[in-house]
């Protein structure tokens, strides 16, 4: 069940991420052009990449190069995979094919009469093949036995076209990495990797008074700066200068298309309950349904308390004040939540603050709410340099065109919020570095690194322009498309960047879109993983492969994992090609280069529905075939994974 959380809010400053100073002039950030992505680093060629794939697997190599939307994965496996299971007593042409291949391989006991019955003589030959190959000796021809036979008869390596590996580059965070992540998420940290500091006002009334005065001043300055702008927006709406949510549907469709082009396959690989999947699949930016007017109090009543809390976390001066005092209102051991509650109550009650906060809450933000629903601003406020009169040929005014493109950018951010996995939302605990910092990082990926803004400014996508502007109008000007800026979320993005520097961007994506928060060092309840704690193995990806008892040799381990025997031998002293496995293989495990593990996730919804990741979902997330996944996990031959179970991902 997903706990209640505050809505995601993004400050909407009129001219899309622009800032208005005291004179009314718009300060537009300098344009940043996206660099052209490279498929491979300049120093790499296909031979180098193929060699790296053989040594460490595509799972690791994909973190070093840009992975296309589909890829050809190469492992030591040789067959096409996915063959039909055959058991003693079975009949049919597949049995005849099995006998033909056993004869061609020269397995001891052949040649067999090629009939369509899986008779005792065939069972004996299959058991010899299994014993020689070091896989389970049971006479049943499943994924491992087919692969063993493939290695004797196939002439080329297995090449399976799959989707992208959405976990490529994700590994178990180390103790130093988790420490650095905790510091990035903790507002009282003394710096990268630094320990959280005590609140200096915990037992010092003078320090408490200083914090009250300084934080009140920072919040008041923020509110006073915002009030003229939101008052102007309120007046514009009262005067009927609006871009209705119906008018914004095209910008919503364009935003969804822009995001789906970058993150669609990743988001679709997530495991959700039936209700969650239905809600997400049905989502469209439809006015009155899930695209609503944020300034309508009937849609969302203003919440001065939530807004004041947002200001305290987002305003740079307010954050600095709290950090200077070692103050963390989320910490429950030093009396901070109670003091913070009193402090905000006092601030809201001062002068006209309640009215100003309600106006700011109504006219200052876009929101993503559960449902999912998106709330956007509708008032069109005149901007310096952008005429407020209708254009030629039926075109909207320059001010409205600016507003439409601003809305497109805002809806990109808000749509990404709707793709956050419920397990990520639950683990985030409302920490805006996780919610807004991650979301804005991915927004930046779409608008800037993905080139969406550059294409829009160059009018390289007329269909996008027609959607956003509501028609095919003359007089397009690149100025209508605001330059990218993360605005007041810059610090959140910077903190998210520190986390990415520790564990990689793939880990952020796996956590946010797929719900695998262990990739960023979090437990499902949002607490940090302690690698030294007894439960560490529950949450941290294993670094070795614990072998099933049915696998008895290095050859068998190669068949199961897809790792070449030479790589297994090189990574584990004492092993030889074709030799037996040591006792440690079944307890502490062996190092198998190129493999990884997947922790099976369960997700619940508010109505009590529960979904557990299936083999098919796990295979899709990692870009492996179902057959390869079953071949690597003997225990999953005839059942689905259980919540919390580690599933071995073979070399691919």
Buried (B, 14 or more C-beta within 10 A) or exposed (E): EBEEEBBBBBBBBBBBBBBBEEEEEBEBBEBBEBEEEEEEEEEBEEEEBEEBBBBBBBBBBBBBBEBEEEBEBBBBBBBBBBBEBBEBEBEEEBBBBBBBBBBEBEBEBBEBEEEBBBBEBBBBBBBBBBBBBBBBBBBBBBBBBBBBBBBBBBEEEBEBEBBBBBBBBBBBBBEEBBBBBBBBBBBBBEEEBBEBBBBBBBEEEEBBEBBBEBBBEBBBEBBEBBBEBBBBBBEBBEEEBBBEBEBBBBBBBBBBBBBBEBBBBBBBBBBBBEBBBEBBEEBEBBBEEBBBBBBBEEBBEBBBBBBBBBBBBBBEBBBEBBBBBBBBBBBEEBBBEEBBEEBBEEBBEEEEBBEBBBBBBBBBBBBBBBEBBBBBBBBBBBBEEBEBEEBEEEBBBBBBBBBBBBBBBBBBBBBBBBBBBBBBBBBBBBBBBBBBBBBBBBBBBBBBBBBBBBBBBEBEBEEBBBBBBBEEBEEBEBBBBBBBBBBBBEBBBBBBBBBBBBBBBBBBBBBBBBBBBBBBBBBBEBEBBBBEEEEEEEBBBBEBBBBBEBBBBBBBBBBBBBBBBBBBBEBBEEBEEBBEBBEBBBEEBBBBBBBBBBBBBBBBBBEEBEBBBBBEBBBBBBBBBBBBBBBBBBBBBEEBBEEEBBBBBBBB
